[in-house]
Amino acid sequence: MPLETILNRLHKFKSFVYARVVWSIAGRELEVHIRPRKNSRPVCSACRQPGPVYDHQQSDRRFEFVPVWGVAVFFVYRMRRVDCPTCSRVVVEHVPWGDGKHQTTTTYRWFLANWAKRLSWQEVAVVFHTSWQTVFRSVQFAVRWGIVHDTWDNVVSLGIDEIAWRKGHKYLTLVYQIDEGRKRLLFLAQERTKEALHRFFDLMRPEQIDDLKFIVSDMWQNYLEVVRERAGEAVHILDRFHVMKKLNEAVDQVRRDEARRLNTDGYEPVLNKTRWCLLKRPEHLTDKQTVTLQELLTYNLRTVRAWLLREDFQRFWEYRSAGWAGRFLDEWVTRTMRSRLPPLKKVAQSLRTHRPLLLNWFRAKGSLSAGVVEGFNGKAKLTMKRAYGYRTPEALEVALYHTLAKLPEPTFTHRFW
Ligand SMILES: [Zn+2]
């Protein structure tokens, strides 16, 4: 069965036919020659209206198609020019398998973009004998198509997150839909400024903002303010993941301060690798270390105390009623404010400030699955880690949308992947 017969079955055009398939001159590629159907009129690439043929271009154009059996396949076609009555000028025709500017067919771009969901861009490039750049362009094309054809209707719950990248000097703002049955990235912006989040709400229609019931975020002041301003009707919640993250950072700060202090006091070897858990194993202390266990305890107790306060706060999330959770919170905050552990006091203070937003967690309980934002945070970080080839913020953005946004795709009569 000739290849053109197979193509006619899988990838048919109304106004064009596959004329013949031949080896390229070098014998390494297959060339599928295409010609217009008899009496078909070319379509203007500017206005998409048919018009009379003006002339043919001097040479054939080649468009890369999906390879077969490890052999590269090119569509070869001599473009016509249309004497377009609507545009009142001579314009190159539009062809259904690609657009004039690209050397890859639309189908091949969807093909590469879909593989890029399963493999890294570099791997896709290697497997299909193409360049990283071509894979990137294909993914970018798919993402753009998806964003244009996406709708944000019936979004009820949002999760707002920030992620540091490039070793913490730059931040991304990510907005997720976190509804049961529909969880995906909706929007991302460079920076974590108010403007960044305003841009998201600018893209939402007023009735879509009215649909919002729950918004989950961390304590970043810019987000708190913009949410209050733009979606004040929704219940705004500080979520477990971000609160515990803040507490973890505080515990670690206490530990590092303490380690530094011990270092200065000449106890460096003790805390070098041991951290506070060494306390349980005093036999590991050598004679050379001029420190008594008692001394070590007085130092390390700070880290232990910080850790215990953090552990204790886990209980907050177990409450069923906001009333009891509120009591626990107040008691915990009072206790922590007396702890003489500045990093924890700082978190306690901001938890007190945002008490209503914290207690909103209990108003929304049952409607939100707790781990969604955390899960996305992990996936986004993984995408960034795999992204050694994403040298530009633009490429990183495209990669995150491609992996996390569940963007729509056109319907294909046949999927080649
Ligand atoms: Zn036209």
Residues whose N, C-alpha, C, O or C-beta is under 5 A from the ligand:
A	BS01	ZN	C44 A46 C47 R48 C84 T86 C87
